[in-house]
Amino acid sequence: MYKQLSDCLGLNYLSIPLQADDFDLDLPVMLEAIKTHQPSVIFLAYPNNPTGNLFSHSAILQIINIAKGLVVIDEAYAPFANASFIGSLPAHNNLLVMRTVSKLGLAGLRLGYVIGRPAIIEQLNKIRLPYNINSLTQLSANFALCNHSIFDHQTLKICEERSLVFKQLNALAGIKAYPSAANFILFKTAAEQATRIFLALKQQGILIKDMSPQGSLLKDCLRVTIGKPEENEAFITALKYCL
Ligand SMILES: Cc1ncc(COP(=O)(O)O)c(C=O)c1O
């Protein structure tokens, strides 16, 4: 989305490939690119989508320290991660943290928010469209916040299920699941099998995400979102059948 939005706005967009072995930030390349291009804004997803990992905390801090522009940490999946840069906000005047209620199961509300220093928020408010959050969304979000224990419980359950699915995936021959701090798991199939497996699962009524067309580090990769226990069980059973 960041590339798509940058392209729509006619902005220069530069992405830096992650390290191949662990999907972490390639810090030397990032720091060099920052020095060369002096970006006005850097977006880092924490946890990252679709790899699911948390980038190195110290690498992100180095990026925040060297960047002259804004660094926006996209914490869409933070509820599943137990990690955040909100605590680092007071120490850095170029840091913003962005969140959404989407991953809590409220994607239809279309509600996101940004946390940062009043001086930056004041500037963002100048360019925010008037009435950009409708009344129904506001009411629903208020209701959700008043009942946050339901969401906390759901999040906990998803994290427990994630551990189970991770173990089950890695127990399958030809599958390598990557550790995830999000509500999905990225996994690698045998060479050139990802799309076949994706389609076979779809035929059995199970829709996951085929990442393999993106190539590069995502070659042969699929991404499954953690669901209810019975959905996860159905996925694993169907996957065994497809291998
Ligand atoms: C990393 C990341 N950030 C933000 C979002 C945006 O979520 P939404 O537009 O539903 O708030 C997504 C959605 O998939 C995401 O993967």
The ligand as an SDF file (V2000), in Angstrom:
LIG
                    3D

 16 16  0  0  0  0  0  0  0  0999 V2000
    1.3720   -3.7110    8.0120 C   0  0  0  0  0  0  0  0  0  0  0  0
   -0.0460   -3.2090    7.8340 C   0  0  0  0  0  0  0  0  0  0  0  0
   -0.3380   -1.9720    8.2180 N   0  0  0  0  0  0  0  0  0  0  0  0
   -1.5750   -1.4650    8.0770 C   0  0  0  0  0  0  0  0  0  0  0  0
   -2.5940   -2.2240    7.5470 C   0  0  0  0  0  0  0  0  0  0  0  0
   -3.8670   -1.5150    7.3320 C   0  0  0  0  0  0  0  0  0  0  0  0
   -4.9550   -1.9610    7.9420 O   0  0  0  0  0  0  0  0  0  0  0  0
   -6.3000   -1.1400    7.7560 P   0  0  0  0  0  0  0  0  0  0  0  0
   -6.2070   -0.3410    6.5050 O   0  0  0  0  0  0  0  0  0  0  0  0
   -7.3510   -2.1790    7.6860 O   0  0  0  0  0  0  0  0  0  0  0  0
   -6.3870   -0.2770    8.9880 O   0  0  0  0  0  0  0  0  0  0  0  0
   -2.3520   -3.5280    7.1410 C   0  0  0  0  0  0  0  0  0  0  0  0
   -3.4160   -4.3370    6.5760 C   0  0  0  0  0  0  0  0  0  0  0  0
   -3.2660   -5.4560    6.1670 O   0  0  0  0  0  0  0  0  0  0  0  0
   -1.0420   -4.0380    7.2870 C   0  0  0  0  0  0  0  0  0  0  0  0
   -0.7230   -5.2830    6.8990 O   0  0  0  0  0  0  0  0  0  0  0  0
  1  2  1  0
  2  3  1  0
  2 15  2  0
  3  4  2  0
  4  5  1  0
  5  6  1  0
  5 12  2  0
  6  7  1  0
  7  8  1  0
  8  9  2  0
  8 10  1  0
  8 11  1  0
 12 13  1  0
 12 15  1  0
 13 14  2  0
 15 16  1  0
M  END
$$$$
